[in-house]
Amino acid sequence: MIFADKEEYIKLRNEVHKFNLKELAPVADESDEKEAFPVSVLKNAGVLGYVGPHLPEQYGGMGDYYAKAVVYEENCRVCFGYNLSLNASDLIFANNIARHGTEEQRQKYLPGVIKGEKIGCWALTEPDAGSDALSIRTTWKKDGNHYIINGRKTFITNAPIADFFIVIARKPDSIKAEGGCAFILERGMEGLSTGQPFKKLGGRCSPTGEIVLEDVRISKEYLLGKEGSGFKDMFSSLDIERAYTPLSSIGIAQSCLDEAILYAKQRKQFGQYISEFQLIQEKLAVMSAELEVARRYVYHLIELMVMGKRITKEASIAKLFASDMVNRAAREAIQIMGGYGYMREYKVERYFRDAKLLEIGAGTSEIQKLIIARELLK
Ligand SMILES: Cc1cc2nc3c(=O)[nH]c(=O)nc-3n(C[C@H](O)[C@H](O)[C@H](O)COP(=O)(O)OP(=O)(O)OC[C@H]3O[C@@H](n4cnc5c(N)ncnc54)[C@H](O)[C@@H]3O)c2cc1C
């Protein structure tokens, strides 16, 4: 039996859904409009164990990757932007600490994130290095027992509000995957500054911004993982991130379908409910079929990840298919709702804007195709 059909996860799903309807749904539209992250929801979610459930129990988590999948999907049904920031903190930042950090680093950084009291971010992308991740120019050099970091990161989820940062840098003159290091930085360190949140199309309550690093000098306790293993560790963690990302598409597409059905059963044209028109029924049927196929594949993918299987190809397949699917679902939901769907007052307008990021972030659709082809041909 697949994890999502087990009683404990059905129960968890219902609980998270109830919490989100009570706490997140009422602030989702306003947070999007004001481009402000709903910090209080994160804190309340932390109290209930909905932040970092996959992280080890000794730091406050449940050590349960399936619970993380359930919470992730449910969050995205209500507010994708909220989950985008939560995920950058508890999955990308904290999971990297849990997987590659020392015991001291885990004790220092994980409990605050799991409680929802501290926010982390993870910074690879630079103004001239996006898909071509190995072309980053942020550098580290050694100065006795210290490291000095210089560079600039952009498009970083949570950068404007983060307490903690993981920054990927390379040794000057190193090539390809050599000389990579990950460092843990903290707000307030000399030489580290962040810019104002960027104005975005979607995921607007999730603050995205720049990080500027000017001679940031840190001792070796802030090195994450081994010196030189930064890129290798990064690629192994990216597979986990990409296994979860398609759940954003599943959550948003489910909400698109729910809203479209509700509307089609209420709206009358030509003297009948539009749900009675076969052209509308066809749209609902295709949305549902594509959603269910994607959902089951993504659950299967999460199970493969938990088993410790290599999921590079499968994660790319899931991300590619699900992001394409949700963009079609959001477009069709607006189409079913006509002019009303185009209005801010209706949620599908936000879902449509949110869905686009899923074809760009964590590796674009083009890059997913390249990965799938590379895996097939090797
Ligand atoms: C809202 C948001 C949040 C983000 N959060 C983070 C974060 O927290 N941390 C972080 O490090 N990064 C983050 N990113 C960055 C994100 O991962 C990059 O935007 C993404 O990897 C693409 O890089 P790019 O934007 O530089 O586009 P580019 O790499 O410049 O790509 C431009 C276009 O060229 C295509 N392309 C590039 N190379 C190839 C190729 N070889 N073959 C075919 N087509 C190609 C791409 O698919 C795309 O269509 C975020 C981005 C956004 C928009």
The ligand as a Gaussian input file, in Angstrom:
#p B3LYP/6-31G(d) Opt

LIG

0 1
 C       11.055000      32.760000      -7.220000
 C       12.383000      32.098000      -7.349000
 C       12.977000      31.519000      -6.237000
 C       14.246000      30.942000      -6.335000
 N       14.854000      30.447000      -5.205000
 C       16.158000      30.036000      -5.275000
 C       16.874000      29.683000      -4.074000
 O       16.313000      29.675000      -2.966000
 N       18.188000      29.355000      -4.183000
 C       18.842000      29.354000      -5.376000
 O       20.032000      29.059000      -5.399000
 N       18.189000      29.662000      -6.534000
 C       16.872000      30.023000      -6.505000
 N       16.201000      30.386000      -7.655000
 C       16.925000      30.350000      -8.928000
 C       16.438000      29.264000      -9.877000
 O       16.900000      28.014000      -9.458000
 C       16.937000      29.668000     -11.282000
 O       16.134000      30.785000     -11.680000
 C       16.826000      28.556000     -12.274000
 O       17.730000      27.515000     -11.987000
 C       17.116000      29.046000     -13.712000
 O       18.257000      29.853000     -13.782000
 P       18.163000      31.289000     -14.494000
 O       16.970000      31.974000     -13.957000
 O       19.468000      31.960000     -14.352000
 O       17.868000      30.975000     -16.015000
 P       18.950000      30.556000     -17.126000
 O       19.782000      29.433000     -16.643000
 O       19.625000      31.778000     -17.620000
 O       17.981000      29.994000     -18.266000
 C       17.281000      30.832000     -19.186000
 C       16.597000      29.921000     -20.200000
 O       17.585000      29.167000     -20.934000
 C       17.307000      27.783000     -20.800000
 N       18.561000      27.028000     -20.773000
 C       19.642000      27.217000     -19.971000
 N       20.581000      26.298000     -20.230000
 C       20.077000      25.507000     -21.221000
 C       20.569000      24.371000     -21.930000
 N       21.771000      23.826000     -21.670000
 N       19.802000      23.832000     -22.909000
 C       18.575000      24.344000     -23.173000
 N       18.048000      25.406000     -22.542000
 C       18.786000      25.976000     -21.576000
 C       16.543000      27.636000     -19.494000
 O       15.796000      26.448000     -19.463000
 C       15.666000      28.884000     -19.551000
 O       14.560000      28.661000     -20.359000
 C       14.914000      30.917000      -7.599000
 C       14.295000      31.462000      -8.720000
 C       13.059000      32.055000      -8.611000
 C       12.450000      32.673000      -9.845000

